[in-house]
Amino acid sequence: MTNDSLWSYAPTAGHTPDLDFTGYTVEALDGRVGKVDKHSNDVGPQYLVVDTGPWILGKEVLLPTGTVEAVDHEAKTIRVGRTKERIKAAPEFDKEKHLGDPAYRDQLSGHYGSDGPGH
């Protein structure tokens, strides 16, 4: 997966640009991760901000949309191709510092893009 493809939805993911994913449940390969707090439909790098709730002490994580494998609009669920552990180990997200920071996106690209899905 290239850095560019990591930051955009796969054609088969079921992404619909005009829908708001806020509140959708996010499911990792091995269980529930949290709920979408914010998502980007901007031109350029696209992402989901996920509130992980209590399982990792309420941390927010930024997930590149290239990790999205499927969107179920009826169930309001987004399935991502990474494990809970991989997501938990992601670099800390701070919306005040990181939303427009290309260096942070590069760091996430290395974290989520290396070793393929789930690892």
C-alpha positions as YAML, in Angstrom:
chain: A
units: angstrom
residues:
- id: 1
  name: MET
  ca: [0.00, 0.00, 0.00]
- id: 2
  name: THR
  ca: [1.48, 3.34, -0.99]
- id: 3
  name: ASN
  ca: [1.30, 6.45, 1.19]
- id: 4
  name: ASP
  ca: [-1.19, 8.01, -1.24]
- id: 5
  name: SER
  ca: [-3.54, 5.01, -1.24]
- id: 6
  name: LEU
  ca: [-3.37, 4.82, 2.57]
- id: 7
  name: TRP
  ca: [-5.04, 8.24, 2.76]
- id: 8
  name: SER
  ca: [-7.98, 7.55, 0.46]
- id: 9
  name: TYR
  ca: [-10.84, 5.05, 0.53]
- id: 10
  name: ALA
  ca: [-10.45, 1.89, -1.51]
- id: 11
  name: PRO
  ca: [-13.02, 1.75, -4.35]
- id: 12
  name: THR
  ca: [-14.55, -1.38, -2.77]
- id: 13
  name: ALA
  ca: [-14.89, 0.06, 0.77]
- id: 14
  name: GLY
  ca: [-18.44, 1.33, 0.30]
- id: 15
  name: HIS
  ca: [-17.58, 4.94, 1.06]
- id: 16
  name: THR
  ca: [-20.25, 7.46, 0.12]
- id: 17
  name: PRO
  ca: [-18.84, 11.02, 0.05]
- id: 18
  name: ASP
  ca: [-22.07, 12.76, 1.06]
- id: 19
  name: LEU
  ca: [-22.72, 10.66, 4.21]
- id: 20
  name: ASP
  ca: [-21.62, 11.69, 7.68]
- id: 21
  name: PHE
  ca: [-19.82, 8.81, 9.45]
- id: 22
  name: THR
  ca: [-19.86, 10.55, 12.86]
- id: 23
  name: GLY
  ca: [-21.11, 8.05, 15.44]
- id: 24
  name: TYR
  ca: [-20.44, 4.96, 13.29]
- id: 25
  name: THR
  ca: [-18.93, 2.04, 15.22]
- id: 26
  name: VAL
  ca: [-15.40, 1.08, 14.12]
- id: 27
  name: GLU
  ca: [-14.53, -2.63, 14.10]
- id: 28
  name: ALA
  ca: [-10.92, -3.83, 13.90]
- id: 29
  name: LEU
  ca: [-9.98, -7.31, 12.70]
- id: 30
  name: ASP
  ca: [-10.36, -8.57, 16.27]
- id: 31
  name: GLY
  ca: [-13.20, -6.53, 17.72]
- id: 32
  name: ARG
  ca: [-14.71, -3.13, 18.39]
- id: 33
  name: VAL
  ca: [-12.33, -0.17, 18.48]
- id: 34
  name: GLY
  ca: [-14.65, 2.75, 19.17]
- id: 35
  name: LYS
  ca: [-16.81, 5.31, 17.40]
- id: 36
  name: VAL
  ca: [-16.07, 7.86, 14.70]
- id: 37
  name: ASP
  ca: [-15.78, 11.31, 16.27]
- id: 38
  name: LYS
  ca: [-14.84, 13.12, 13.05]
- id: 39
  name: HIS
  ca: [-14.09, 12.22, 9.46]
- id: 40
  name: SER
  ca: [-12.65, 13.99, 6.47]
- id: 41
  name: ASN
  ca: [-14.12, 14.13, 3.00]
- id: 42
  name: ASP
  ca: [-11.61, 16.75, 1.90]
- id: 43
  name: VAL
  ca: [-9.67, 16.49, -1.30]
- id: 44
  name: GLY
  ca: [-6.27, 15.15, -0.35]
- id: 45
  name: PRO
  ca: [-5.51, 13.02, 2.70]
- id: 46
  name: GLN
  ca: [-8.69, 11.58, 4.20]
- id: 47
  name: TYR
  ca: [-8.98, 10.15, 7.70]
- id: 48
  name: LEU
  ca: [-11.24, 9.06, 10.54]
- id: 49
  name: VAL
  ca: [-10.81, 10.34, 14.09]
- id: 50
  name: VAL
  ca: [-11.91, 7.49, 16.35]
- id: 51
  name: ASP
  ca: [-12.77, 7.85, 20.04]
- id: 52
  name: THR
  ca: [-11.62, 4.53, 21.44]
- id: 53
  name: GLY
  ca: [-13.61, 4.90, 24.66]
- id: 54
  name: PRO
  ca: [-12.54, 3.04, 27.78]
- id: 55
  name: TRP
  ca: [-10.63, 0.11, 26.22]
- id: 56
  name: ILE
  ca: [-7.52, 2.28, 25.92]
- id: 57
  name: LEU
  ca: [-8.54, 4.99, 28.36]
- id: 58
  name: GLY
  ca: [-10.52, 7.15, 25.98]
- id: 59
  name: LYS
  ca: [-7.69, 7.94, 23.60]
- id: 60
  name: GLU
  ca: [-8.50, 9.38, 20.18]
- id: 61
  name: VAL
  ca: [-6.69, 7.89, 17.21]
- id: 62
  name: LEU
  ca: [-6.41, 9.00, 13.61]
- id: 63
  name: LEU
  ca: [-7.02, 6.23, 11.07]
- id: 64
  name: PRO
  ca: [-6.13, 6.76, 7.41]
- id: 65
  name: THR
  ca: [-9.15, 5.91, 5.26]
- id: 66
  name: GLY
  ca: [-7.07, 3.40, 3.30]
- id: 67
  name: THR
  ca: [-7.41, 1.11, 6.35]
- id: 68
  name: VAL
  ca: [-11.20, 0.97, 5.79]
- id: 69
  name: GLU
  ca: [-12.26, -2.37, 4.30]
- id: 70
  name: ALA
  ca: [-16.04, -1.96, 4.38]
- id: 71
  name: VAL
  ca: [-18.76, 0.46, 5.42]
- id: 72
  name: ASP
  ca: [-22.15, -0.91, 6.46]
- id: 73
  name: HIS
  ca: [-24.50, 2.07, 6.31]
- id: 74
  name: GLU
  ca: [-27.49, 0.13, 7.70]
- id: 75
  name: ALA
  ca: [-25.60, -1.06, 10.78]
- id: 76
  name: LYS
  ca: [-23.57, 2.20, 10.93]
- id: 77
  name: THR
  ca: [-20.35, 0.21, 11.17]
- id: 78
  name: ILE
  ca: [-16.93, 0.69, 9.59]
- id: 79
  name: ARG
  ca: [-14.59, -2.32, 9.38]
- id: 80
  name: VAL
  ca: [-10.86, -1.58, 9.27]
- id: 81
  name: GLY
  ca: [-8.09, -3.96, 8.26]
- id: 82
  name: ARG
  ca: [-5.95, -3.51, 11.37]
- id: 83
  name: THR
  ca: [-5.92, -5.16, 14.79]
- id: 84
  name: LYS
  ca: [-6.93, -3.44, 18.01]
- id: 85
  name: GLU
  ca: [-3.31, -3.75, 19.20]
- id: 86
  name: ARG
  ca: [-2.01, -2.04, 16.06]
- id: 87
  name: ILE
  ca: [-4.48, 0.81, 16.52]
- id: 88
  name: LYS
  ca: [-3.71, 1.05, 20.24]
- id: 89
  name: ALA
  ca: [0.03, 1.33, 19.45]
- id: 90
  name: ALA
  ca: [-0.52, 4.22, 16.99]
- id: 91
  name: PRO
  ca: [1.24, 7.51, 17.68]
- id: 92
  name: GLU
  ca: [-0.84, 9.70, 20.02]
- id: 93
  name: PHE
  ca: [-3.35, 11.97, 18.25]
- id: 94
  name: ASP
  ca: [-3.89, 15.59, 19.30]
- id: 95
  name: LYS
  ca: [-6.35, 17.47, 17.08]
- id: 96
  name: GLU
  ca: [-4.82, 20.83, 18.00]
- id: 97
  name: LYS
  ca: [-1.36, 19.73, 16.77]
- id: 98
  name: HIS
  ca: [-1.86, 16.97, 14.22]
- id: 99
  name: LEU
  ca: [-4.77, 17.59, 11.82]
- id: 100
  name: GLY
  ca: [-2.77, 19.66, 9.34]
- id: 101
  name: ASP
  ca: [0.66, 18.21, 10.12]
- id: 102
  name: PRO
  ca: [2.23, 16.30, 7.18]
- id: 103
  name: ALA
  ca: [5.01, 14.93, 9.43]
- id: 104
  name: TYR
  ca: [2.40, 13.31, 11.67]
- id: 105
  name: ARG
  ca: [0.67, 11.79, 8.62]
- id: 106
  name: ASP
  ca: [4.04, 10.41, 7.50]
- id: 107
  name: GLN
  ca: [4.52, 8.88, 10.95]
- id: 108
  name: LEU
  ca: [1.07, 7.26, 10.72]
- id: 109
  name: SER
  ca: [1.78, 6.05, 7.19]
- id: 110
  name: GLY
  ca: [4.80, 4.19, 8.53]
- id: 111
  name: HIS
  ca: [2.79, 2.77, 11.43]
- id: 112
  name: TYR
  ca: [-0.32, 1.63, 9.53]
- id: 113
  name: GLY
  ca: [1.25, 0.99, 6.13]
- id: 114
  name: SER
  ca: [4.15, -1.27, 7.12]
- id: 115
  name: ASP
  ca: [3.73, -5.04, 7.24]
- id: 116
  name: GLY
  ca: [0.32, -5.01, 5.58]
- id: 117
  name: PRO
  ca: [-3.10, -5.42, 7.18]
- id: 118
  name: GLY
  ca: [-3.39, -6.05, 10.86]
- id: 119
  name: HIS
  ca: [0.25, -6.34, 11.83]
...
